[in-house]
Amino acid sequence: MIIAAWGCTSQPTTVAPRSDSEPAQVALQLALDGDFKRAGEEYLRIASLAKPLAARRYRAQAVEAFLDGGDLEQARQWSYAAPATDPVDAGITALESLNRSRLALRDSAFDVATAQLAQLRGDDLSPYSRARANESQAQLAEQRGEPMLAATLRIELDPALGAASLRAANQRALWRTLSALPPAELRRAAVGDRSGWLELALLAREKRHDSARFDSALGGWQERHRDHPANASLLAELRALSRQLSRPPTRIALLLPLQGPLAAAATVVRDGLLAAWYADATNPERPSIRIYETSADNVVQRYQQALTDGAELIIGPLAKDELERLARQPTLPVITLALNTLEAGDGITTLPDRLVQFGLPPDHEAREIARRARAEGHLLGVVITPDSDWGKRLSSAFQDEWLALGGRIVQVVTFRGNYEQYADAVEEALDIATSRQRHRLIQQLVGARVGFTVRPRQDVDFVFLAASPEDARQILPQLRFLGADALPVYATHHVYTGVVDAAKDQDLNGLTFGDMPGVLGLRDTTVWRTLRDSWSARVAESARLFAFGMDAYLLVPQLGQLLAQPDRELAGHTGELHIAQGVVMRRLTFARFSNGTPVLQQPPAARGSGPPAP
């Protein structure tokens, strides 16, 4: 592996980029001091005066400096694709490949990054650049789901990063990776140079929700690891976080976009959160809540204002672009429960500490539908979704999870939302064309008309459907008409309006879907009873956002326990909630339409079903 060839030292040494001439010394020192913008500009100035081959090296070093400083615009502008006629220099070519891999990582183009790194030889890079290559390998390991490898790489490269800002960013990424590892794995791997970091992660996992016990255990750790880098960079933050987790906040800030395109959704979320707060009136530790109106332009300033006003925990932001801006901050001083989630393609590879993400992403539902269908013994699936970005997102998420579970996708079809398209999509999904072709062939062979009964394909055992209530009410009858009435159909909550309407939903009989327990009547609180008494189809559209706001408040006093114990669940209105790798995950409640009405379904294990089919 490249990593072994690079052989990062575990001793805390400062290493510099390779320099071939005296003029580069100023740029080198600027890079080592963490002034990456000026370092990049100095390299470009020197390149403008140098001969072609040396100029190419300096441009590559400028790109490296801009990448270190997070200036992607400049890095892309000067990233160099060498013509085939250019003189060859292995060191320059290696650095250019490394720069391209780092840019690809920032764009979430992981295959490109992997291919570029595969071209490198450790001897062709300076120690300074080897550290960046190791960091890229660590990021790829995180994306591949190899957290222990990623942690090991980050521990090894940390002393070689030089600039304090780079070491701080690396240690934050390392800590997030370690915090997500199971305690048993931390114990098993806590040997050699990794032991200090892994012991600290285990200690924080098990004791940080009790600040007195945590402080005592932390003192013992410091005695054993007096020279550990975390002593200077991390322990003060861990103690502060432990104090936050150990006691409920007394002042909460709520950041919402109450003007603009998301104003209506933000208002419902706010009302749900305040409803839960009013229902908590008998709690002597009920916090005060202050609401701040936000936009993409001011969210960071509003966040800082909330801190100045004494907020001990912040809920929000809700808008995706606002969350992206906040997530680009190097640190967040207090626990922040964001009301949205970031995806791999959003270009943010390092998230700030204390950020917990809570959202309602539809692709998470699609993945849970896949797990449910697999647990009920299904293996061969057909996917039917709208021909839209939303439909493609759900289709992709379901297929990824289904294949990871060992299932097979037999057919994927899309529809556009009119009667002819519904019929065509269902016929394609059931491969009715083959049945008709078989009928024509038989008539040709016997030379006479032969009665025809549509026979759907026999190589599937369920359907995954992503659709609105209106679309689903058209598609289910088509399946029955074409002889697939016994084929189980699974769907996300989008097929259900949230209001029982037996007359309209007769056509959905037999369909199984996952939804929020609050919407399905499992959280029979005064708030929900009052809400349901006034429900109409219009109100029901907002009920899920209302439940989302209620759960945001319910999570606040439980965050410490949920972060410390990944197996712990909170019975929320939007689902059974737990936290995995800083993201609040929801376990849905399942129901099946019968006589036009959703009927709650027990989990497969509770019904005594066997393991999934191999």
N, C-alpha and C positions, 0 to 999 in steps of 0.2 A: 504494500500500500504506500501511497505517497507520504502518509503521515510518518511511517517508520523511516523512510528515507530522509525526511526533514529532521527527525530526531530532536524535537523541541526540548530544551533543557528545563528542568524544574527549578533551577536556581534563579533568584531575582536579579537578572542582568538587564541592562538597557542596550538595545542594539539599534544600529542606524541603517538606513537604506544605503545600497552601494553607490559610491561616488567615484567618477573617473577623473574629475578635475577640480581644481581649487574653487572656481566660481560657484560650484554647487553647494559649498559648505554652508552658506547662509540659508539656503532652502532646506538643507538637511536639519539644521538646528531649529528652524521654525517648525518643521514637522515634529521633531522630538519634543518641542515645547508645547505642542498641541495647537499651534496657530496654523491650521491646515489651509485656510483660504490664502493667507499670504505666502505660504510655502508653495502652493500651486501656482500662484501668480509669478513667484520668483523663478520657478522651473520654466514657465512659459517665456519669461523674459530672456533667460539664458538660451532656451531653444531657438529663439528668434535670431540669436547671434552665432549659433553653432553650425558646424558642418552637418550634412544630412543625417548621417548615422547617429551622431551624438544628439542632434536635435530630436530625433525619434525617441531616444532613450529619455530625454528630459520631458518630452510630452507625455510619455507613459508614466513617469514619476509624478508629473502634474496631475494626471487623472487619478493616480493612487492617492495623492494628497486630497483632492476634491472628494473622493469617495470616503476617505477617513473623516472628513468634515461634514459629510452628508449633503454636499452640493451636487445633486444628481444632474442638474441642468448643465453645469460646467463639465462634469465628468463625461456626459454623453457628447457634448460638443467637441471635446478633444480626444475622445476615444478613437484610436487609429486603426484602420484596416489597411495593412501594408500591401502595395502592389507586388505581384510576383517578381517583378524586376528589381525590387529593393534589395540591398545587401542584407545577408542573413546574419543575425546575431542571436544566439540562443537565449541570452539573458533578456534581451529586449522582447523577443517573441514570447518568452515565458511570462514576463510581466504584463504584456498586452493580453495574453490569454487569461491571466488572473483577473485583470481589470474587467474583462468581458464577463467572466463568471460572476464577479461581484455585482455588476449591473444587472445580469440576468436574475440573480437572487432577489434584488430589490424589485424586479418586475414579476416575481414569482414564476419565472421561467426555469423551473428546476432541472428539466432535462438538458437545457442549454448550458446551465451552470455546471452540471455534472460532466458534460462532454468537454467543456473548456478546461476544467480541472484535470480531467484525465490526460490532457496533453502535456501536463507539467512534469518536469523532473526537479526534485528538490535542490540539486546542485546548481541549477540555473537561476535560482532566486537568492536574493540577499536574505539574511536572517530577518530583517524587518518585513520583507514581503512574505517569507515563509509563515510568519505569524498570521498575516492576513489570509493566506491560503488555508491554514489550519482553522481559522475562524469560519471560513466558507464551508469547509468540511463539516464543522460542528453544526452550522445552520442546515446543511443538507441532511445530516443525521437526525436532527430534530424533525425535519419534514418527513423522513422515512419512518418515523416512529421508533427511533433507536436512542432514547434519552440517556442511557448510561454511557454510550459511546460519545454522544454530544457533550455530556458533562466531563468526561475524561479529557476530551480534546480541549475544552475551555480551561480546565485546571492546568493542563500542560502549557498552553499558550499564554496564560495570564502574565507571568513575569516578563515575557518577551515583547509585550505590546508597547512598552515605553511610556507614551503619553498618559497622564492620569485620567483624562476623559475616556480614552479607549479602554483602559483597565476597568474603570467604573462601569462602562456599558457592558463589558464582557462579564463582569461579576454579577451584574443584574440579570443578564441572560442565563448565566450559570445557576443563579439562585432560583429562578423560575423553573428551570429544568429539574433541579433537585427537589423542589417543593412538590412537583407532580409525581415523583417516584413513590411506589408503595414502601411502607416501613420495612417490610421483610427484605426487599431488594437493597435498601440503604444499608441494613445491617450486614447483609451478605457481602457487599462490595466495599465496605469501609476498611480498606487495607492500604498500606503504602502511602504514596503522596496524596491519595484521595481521601484518606481517613478523616482528616480535620474537617473538610467540607461536608462529607457525608454524615459524620457524627453531629455536626451542627444542624444539618437539615433534619435529621431524625429527632434531635432535641426540640427543634422548633415545631415540628409536626405534632409531637406528643404533649408538649407542655406550654406552648405559647398562649393558649387561651386562659391560662392561670398565671398572671404576671408574677406573683410571689414565688411559685415553684419554678417558673422560667428563669427569673433572676438568679435563684440559687443554683440551678443546673448550669446556667451560663458561666457563673463564676468558676465552677469546676472545669468546664471546657477550656476556659482561658488559662487555667493553671497547666493544663496538659498541652496547650498549643499557644505558647507565649508569642511566637514569631509569626503566627498565621496572618495572612493579609486581611482576613475578615475582621480582625481586631480593629483595624483602622477604618475600614470602609463600611462595615455592615452591622456591627453589634448595636450601635446607638439606634439605628433604624429598627432593628428587631425588637429592642426593648420598647421603643415607642409604639410599634405595631402591637406588641403584646398588651400594653396598657389599653390601647384602643379596643382590642378584641375582648379584654377581660371585663369591661364595663360597658353597658349600653350608652350610646351618645345622648347628651341632653339637648343638643342643638343640631338640627338637620337642615341642609339646604337642598332645595329641589330645583333643578335646572331644566326648563322646558321651552320649546319654541312656540310661544302662545300667539305669535303673529306669523303670517305666511301660509304656505301650502300644508304644513303639518299642524296648524293651529287646532283644527277640530279634533284630531287624534290626541294631541297633547292635552286638550281640555278634558277629554274623557279619562285619560290616564291620571291627570291631577284629581279629578272627582273621585276616582276609585281609591286613590291613595288617601285622600282626606276622609272618605267614608270609613276606611279602616282605622284611621286615626281617631275619628269621633267615636267609633265603636270601642276604642281602647280607653275610654274615659276613666274607668276605675283603676287603671294602672298608675301607681304613684310615681313611676319612673318614665311616664310618657314624655317623649321629647317635644320640644317646640319645633315648628317647621316654618321656614322662610322660603318663599318662591321667587326665583329669578328668571326673567324672560331672556332667552338666548337666541343667538343666530350664529352662523358659521363665522361671521366677522368678529363677534364679541365673546365667544364662549370661553376662551382662555381668560379674558379680563373678568368676566362674570364669575368664573371659578375662583380667581384670586380674590375678588371682592367678597365672596362667600367665606373664604378663609379669614380675611380681615375682620369680617363680622362675627367670627367665632364659631363657624360651622365645624363640628367634630366628625361628621359623616356627610357625604354628598351623594344625592341620588340624581342621575342624569349624566350626560345629556341623552336626549331621545333621538335626535336626527343623526343619521349615519355620518354626514360630513362633519358635524360638530364633534362626534366621538373620534373621528380620524384626527382632527386637529388636537384634541386633548390627549390622545394616545401618543402623539409625537413629542409630548413633554418628557424630559428625562426622568422626572420623579413626580409623584403625587403625594402631598404631605399627609392626607387622610384617606381612609378607605372610601372608595368611590364606586358606587353601584350604578354602572352605565345601563341605560334602558335600550340597548341595542347590542349587536355583536359584530365583530370584525371577521372577515374571511381571509383566507390565504392570499387571494388576489388583490387585496387592498394595499399591498406594498409596504406594510408595517411589519418588520421582522422582529423588533424588540419592543415589547409593551412595558409601560411603567409599572413599578410595584404598586400594590394596594388597589389595582384596578380589577374589579369583578364585573363581568359582562352578563347581562340578563336580557334576553330578547325572545321574540316569538318567530324565529326563522322557519319558514315552511320546509326547508330541506331537512331540518332535524326531525320534523314529523314524518317525512317520507322515509327516513332511515328507521324510525321506530316502527312504522308500518311493515317494513321489510323484516325486522326482528320478530314481530308478531306473527306474520305469515309463516316464517321459517319455524318458529316454535310450535306452530300448529301442524307441522309436518309437510308443508308444501315444498316443492322443489323446482317445478317448471312454470315460469311465469310469462304473462303477456302484459305489456305496459301500454296504457292508453292515456295520453295527455293532450292538452291544447297545443296548437302550433304557435307558441308565444314564448317569450323569455322566461316567464313564470313557469310554464309547462316544461320547458327544457331543463330548468333548474331542478324541479322536483323529479323529473325523469332521470336525470344524471345522478342525483343523490340516492334515489331508490336503487338504481342499477349498481352503483358502487357498493352500497351496503349489501345488496343481495348476492353479488358475486363474491364478496368477502366472506359471506356466510356459507359459501359452498353451493348456492343455488345457480340455476341457469335461466337466462332470458331467451325465450323462444322467438319473440316478436316484439317490436316497438313501433307503434303507430301514433299519428297525431290527427287532430281534427280542428276545424276552423270555426265551428259554431253555427251551422245551418243543417237542416234536416238531411240533405243529400250527403253532406260531409260526415254526419254521424253514421249514416248507413254505410258509406264507403269505408270509414275507419273500422267499424265493427266487422264488416265482411273481410277486410284485410287482416285484422287481428285473428279471426277464426279461420282464415285461409279458405273461405267459401269458394274462391275461384277454382281450387283443386277439385272440390266436390262437383262443381258444374262441369269442369273439363272431363271428369270421370263419367258423368252422365252422358255427355255428348259422345264420348268414345263408345260407350255401351250401345247407344242408339245406332251408331255407325256399324258396329259389329253385327247387331241383330237385324238391321235394316228396317226398323219399325220404331214408332214412338213408344217410349218407356216412361212409366210414372216416375216422378222425381221428388224426393224428400231431401231437403238440405241437411247435410251432415257436417257439423263443424269439426275442426281438427281434434285429434285425440291425444296430442303430445303436450298438452298443457294441463295444469291442475289448479290454476287460479289466475285472477286478473288484478293488476294494480291500476287504479283509476285516480287521476287528478282532475277534478272538474268542479264547476259551480253547481248549486242545486238545480238550476235550469238545465244545464248540460247533462247532469247525471240522470235527470228524469227522462231524457230522450235516449240515452245510451243503454240504460238497463233494459227497457222494453225491446230494443234491437237485439241485445244478447239473447233474450228469451225467444224472440221470434225466429232467430237463427239456430235454435236448438241447444243453446248453452245455458239453459235455465238452472242447471245443477252446478255450474261452475262458480266457485266462491269468488266474490269481488271484495277487495279491500280498498279503502280510500282515506284521504286526510279529512280533517274537519270541514273542509270547504264545501263538501256536499250537503251540509246541514245548515239551515238558516239560524238555528238556535231556538226557534219557536216550533212547538209541536203543531204540525198541520197534517193530520192523518189523511185528509182527502188528497192533497197534492203529493204527499210522499208515499202513497201506495205503490208507486212505480219503483221505489227504492227498496222494497221488501227483500230481505236476504243480504243486503249490503252491510258490511262491517266497516266501521270507521273509528278513528281515535279523536277524542276531543277533551276539553277541559272538564274536570269534575264539577266545577261551579256551574258551567253551562248545562251539564247533564243532571243537575239536582243533587249532587253528593255533598254540597257544602250548604246545608240548610240553615244559614244564619239569618238574623233579622234583616241585614243589608240585602241579601239575595232574595229573600221573600218579598221585600218591598220592591225590589227591582223587577222581579218576575211578575208581580201583580200589574205592573204598568207596561209590560213588554208588548211591543209590536214588532213587526219585521224590521222597522227602522231602528228601534231601540236595540234589538237583538244583534244588529250588525256591530254595535259598539260594546256589547256585553263582554266580549273577550278582552278588549282594551281596558274596560273597567276592572275586570278580574286581574289583569296585568298590573294595574296601579295598586290594587289591594295587596297583591303579593309583594310588590316592591316594599311596602311598609312592613309586612309580616316578616320579611327577610332580615330587616335591620337588626333586631336583637339576637338573631340566630346566626349571623354571619361568622362569628368567632368559632362556634361549635361546628358549623358546616365546613369551614375551611380546614379545621383541625381534624375532622373525621369525614373523609370522603364517602364512607358508607352510610352516614347519617342522612335521613330524609326529613323534610318538612312537608306536612300536608297542606299544600297551597290550593288556591282557587284555580290556578292554571295547570296544575298537575302535582305529582309527588316530586318535590324539588330536592336536588343535591348539587354539590359543586364539584366539578372535575376540571382541573387545570385552569382555575380561575374563571370558569364559565358555569353559570347556573343551568343545569339540565333539567328537563321536565319529563316525567313519566306520565303518559296520557292514560285516560280512562277509555275503555272500548265499549262500544254499543253496536247493536245490530237492529236494523229496521224490521219490525214485524207489525203487520196491519197499519203501516204508515207511521209507526211510533218507535223511537229509539228504545231498545231494551238493553239494560246493562249486561255486559258479559264478564264472566270471571276470567282471571289469567289462566293460561293453558295448564300450568302445574296444578292449580286448584281444582281443575276439572279432571285431573288424573291422566292427562295426555302423556304419551311417551315422549322420548327425545326426538328431535328432528330426524327426518329421513336422511340417510347418508347420501 
